[in-house]
Amino acid sequence: MRLGMFMMPLHPPGRTMREYLAEDTEKAILLDTLGYDELWVGEHFTAGTEPYPSPLMFMASLLPRTERLTFATGVVNAPNRHPAHVAAEAAQFDHMSGGRFILGVGTGSLPTDSELFDVKADGTQKGRMLIEHIEMVERIWAQDPPYDLKGEFWNVKVKDSSFLDVGFGIMPKPFQQPRPPICIPSASPNSQSTYLCGQRGWGPVSSALLPGPALIPHWKNYRQGCLDAGREVTPENWRVVRTVFVAATDEEAKARAFSPESAYRYFFEHFFKVFTKNKMLAVLRPRPDMADHEITLDAIIESRLIYGSPQTVAGKLAALRKRAGPFGTLLVSGIDWSGPNAAWERESLSRLAQEVMPLLRRQIAIDEAA
């Protein structure tokens, strides 16, 4: 069981980008020191709450200051980017990091980013764009020039102007061979992307906003995709994002998590507002039988946040994995460090790595031997 963070990064509006960058840099260095394995950073061009247009640029600044973290785009939004841009930039980062890199690619969920780049595709079309985008990146990495790739949405052509004797027309190949790992996020229970991941050799990443039972079809779909393609079923390629908060005792964890100052309260309130506006409250529904008007912020926190003492959190995570399926990496949601939250999350991240994970790994070994 590996451990990482899905940073997003989500911050309250009003602070400067420089402050966000400084805070998230400090957090990344802490994760590396504590022995975390992965750090995922999102891409948004028009979100004041998640203001990183270039996760690769931010992560490149962390390379000389970290030793073990593998960095992942969480995610590059395929409809907004030409696959040739992504293939070249990702290959460069893979070399800069010495292979400490995962390419996460998604359809993009921010309507203002879609408007900015004049992407008018609906959900079904964005799904086709995602698959074509990844396939083109893989083909660019796999072949030598000339390039003449034709798709429904993009073309990649470097043929007529090539001057190979001086290196013109050659696109960069990644450091990892045959390529870096490629992952796709899934934020709906019946997402077909989990099946595609198994079929194509990509890794699914299950969203922190999904309730625990929604993870069950993710594992079943991914496993079936592997089997149908004749691929080995590899649970270690499945990443599950959960929002986790650890304190010394259950009582202390609950008091902090539900405090008016809690960044976890801001985290879930942000999505409560977003999904209410977009008429998508089903994503956050605490119970299947709960009507929209009954949904409260406290009920969402209670249903989505895994909190408690190290022993309690380890037990909850072990039960989740036993019920949902054998995911290989736990990614925890990153939160803002305003007010007391810096101290609270520092403690939580430390306890998670040093106290919870040994207990969890021990219980997993017992469960798998049974």
N, C-alpha and C positions, 0 to 999 in steps of 0.2 A: 504494500500500500504506500503510494507516494503522496506527498503533501504539497500543495501550492496555494496561490491566491489568484482569484479573478478580480483584478483591481477596478475595472471599468474605465476610468476612476470616477466615482460619483462624489461631488462636493456641492455644498450650498452655493447659490449664485451670490455675487457681490465681492468675493475675494479676487485678487489678481492671479493671473496664470502663473506668475513667478512664485507666488505663495503655494499654489497647488503643486507645482513642479518640485519645490524644495521639500514639501511634506512627503510627496510620493517617492522622492529619491531617498529620503531618510528611512521610509518604510521598507523600500526594496533592500537597502543595505542591512536592515534589521532581519528581514526574512533570510537573507543569505547567511548571516551570522548564526541564526537559529537552526539552519540546516534544511530550510524549505527547498523543494526541488524545482518548482515552476512559478513564473510570474506572467500573468496574462494582462494585457493592456489594450483597451478599446480604441476605436477610431471614430471620431465625430468632428465634423466641420462647423456645425451650427448649434451646438449644445453648450450653453454657458455653464451647465452643471457637469458636463463631461468634456472638457475643452481641449482634447488632444487630437489635432488633425493628423499628426504623424507619430503613431506609437513606435515605429522603428527608430525615429530620431531620438525619442526619449529613451528607449531601451539601449541605443548605442552609447548614450552618455553613461549608462550604468555598467557597461562591459568592463572597464578597467577598475571598477570599484567593487566588483563581485567575483566570486570564484566558482560557485556551484550552480547558481540559478540558471535554468533554461528559460529563455524568453519566448513569449508567444503573442502573436497579434490576436486580440480578442474583441473584434475581428476586423480584418480588411473587408469592407463592404463591396462585394463584387459588382453590383450594377453601377456603382459610381466610379469605377476604376477600369482602365484598359488593362487586360491581362499581361501585355508586354511590359507595362510599368511595374506591375506587381512581381512578375517573374524576375526582372532584372534587379529590382531593389531587394527582394527577398534573398536572391542569390548572393548579393553583396553582403547583406547582414549575416548570412550563414557563414561566410568566410571571416568576417570581422569577429564573430563570436566563437569561431572554431567549432561550429556545429551545435552551439547551445541555442537552438532555434526550432520553433514549431510555427508553421503557417496556419493560422486560423482564418477561415473565409466564411462569410455569411451573406445573406440577402440584403441586409440593411433594414433597420426598423424605424429610422428617424425620418419622418415626412419632410422636415425642413432640409435635410441633406438631399433627399430625392429632388425636391424643388430646386435646390441650388444647382444641381447637375442636370436638371431637366430630364429626369428619369420618370417617365409616365407609366411604367409597367405596373400591372397588378401583381398580386401574390403568386399566381401561377406562372406568369411570365418571368418574374424575378427568380423563381425556382429554376427555370430553364437557363436563365442567365448565369446563375451560380454554378450549375453543372458545366456549362460551356466554358466559363471562366477558368475553373480548376483544370479541366481537360486541356485547355490551351497552355496554361502554365506548365503542366506536366509534359506536354509535347515540346514546348520550347526547351525545357531542361533536358529532355531525352534525346534530341536530335541535333545534328550539326547543320550549318547553313548549306544551301539556301533555305529560307523559311517562306512558305506560301500556304498558310493555314486559313481556311475559309469557314466561317460559322454563321449562325443566324443573327448574331448581335455584333460580333467583332471579326475583323480580319487581321492577320499578322503576316506581313509580307516584307521580306528583305531579300530581294533576288536580283532585280534589274540593276541596282546600283552597287552591288557587292564588289569589293576590291580585296579579295582574301589574302593576296600577297602582302598587304600591309595591315591586315587584321580588320578591315572595314566590313561589316555585315555579320560579325560573330557576336552572339548574345552570351552573357555570362552564365556559367553553370554553377550550381550550388556546391558547397563544401561537402555536405553529407551525400553519400551515394547509396542508392540511385537518386534520392531526393530527401529533403527534410520531411518529417511527419506533416500530414495535412489533416486538419480537423474542421468540423462543421458544428455550430451550436444548434441545439434543438430546444424550442421554448413551448411546444405544444405536445400533449400526451401522445397523440397518434401521428407525430411527425414522420414522414416517409424518409427524411434525410438520414435517420438512424439506420434504416435498411440499406440505403445507398452507401453509407459509410462501410458497412460490412461487405457489401458487394464490390466496392471499388478499392478497398484497402485504406480507407480514411478512418479518422477517429471521431466518434460522437462526443459532444460536450452537452450535458443536460443542464438546463437553466436552474438557477437558484430559486426562481419564482414558482417552479412547478411543485405541487404537493408530492409527498413521498410516494403515494400509490401510482402517480403518473410516470414514475421511473420504470415501473415493471414492463410496460410495452416497449420502452426504449431498449432495454436489454434484450427482450424477445425479438424485436425487429433487427437489431444489430446482429444477434446470433444467427438469425435466419438468413440475413444477407450474406454473412460469411459462408454458411453452409451451402447456399444456392450457388455461390461463385466458386465453390471448391477451395475456399480459403480456410486456414486454421482459425478457429475461434480464439480471439485474443482479448480476454477481459481487461488486460492492462492498458489497452487502447481506449477504454471507455472512461471518460472523466465526468464526474458529477460535481456540480457547484452547489454548495449549501451555505447558508448564513449561520455562523457558529460563534458562540460567545461563552467563554470560560472564565469563571472566577473561583475563589477559594471554596465557596459554599453555594448551594442552590439558591438560598435566600439572597445572598449578595448579588449573584448573577441576575436574578429576577428584578431586584430593586434597581440595578444599573440599567438593565435592558429597557425597562418600562419608564425610566426617569424622563421628565420633560427635556432634560439635556442630552438624552441618548442619541447618538448618531444612528443607531439602529432604528429609532423612531423616525428620524428624518429619511433614512433609506427606504423604509416601507411606505411612509407617507408620500414620498415622491412618486412611487409606482402606483399607489392608490389614486393619486390625482391623474396620472398619465392614462391609466386604464379606465378610469371613470370617464374622462373626456373622450376617449376613443371607443367607448361602449364595449370594453373587453374585460369587464370585472370577473368574468368566469375564470380567467387566469389566476386571480388571487382569492377565489372563493374559499373560505376556511373549511366549509363542509358542503358536499354536493347538494344538500337539501336547503341551503341557506339562500334566501331571496336577496336580491341586490340591496334593498333598503335596510336589510338587517346587518350588512357587513360593516364592521367597525375596524379602525386602525388597530386597536388592541387585539381583536380577534385574528387579524392577519398576522400580527407579530407572533402571537401564541402558536399559530398553525405553521409558520414558516421558519422561525428562529429556533435553532437547536442550542439551548442554553443550560447552564448548571455548573456543578463542580466537575473536576476532571473525571471522577468516577461516573457521574451521571451522563456527561457528554459522551464518554467512551461507550457506555451502554446503549445510548440512543443511536449512535453511529453504527455500532455493531448490529443492532436490531434492524436499522434501515438497510444495511448492506445484505443482511440475510433475507430480508423480505423483497427487496427490489432487484438484486442481482449483484454479481461480483465485480463492481467497478474497481479499477486499478489505481485511480488517482482521485483524492478528495481536494477540490479547490474551494477555498473559503472566500466569501465576499469581503472585499476591502471597504472600509468605512472612512468617513471624514474624521479628522482629529481635532475639531473645534472643542473648546472647553475642556471637560475632564476626559474626553474620549481618547486622547493620545495615551494617557496613562492606562486607561481601561483596556484599550486594544493591545497595547504593548504587553500587558499582563496576560491577556487572553491568548495572544499569538505564542507567547513563551510557554504558557501552560499547555496549549494544544500540542506543540512540538515535543515538549519535554516530559509531559505527564500523560496526556490523552493518547497520543499515538502509540507508545509502548503498550498501554492497556488494550488499545484497539487491535494492534497487530497480534497480540497474544490471543485475544478472543477469536480473531479471524482464523488463526492456526487451529484452535480447538474446534471451531465450526466446520472447517474444511476437512479435519481428520475424522469427524463423527460419521 
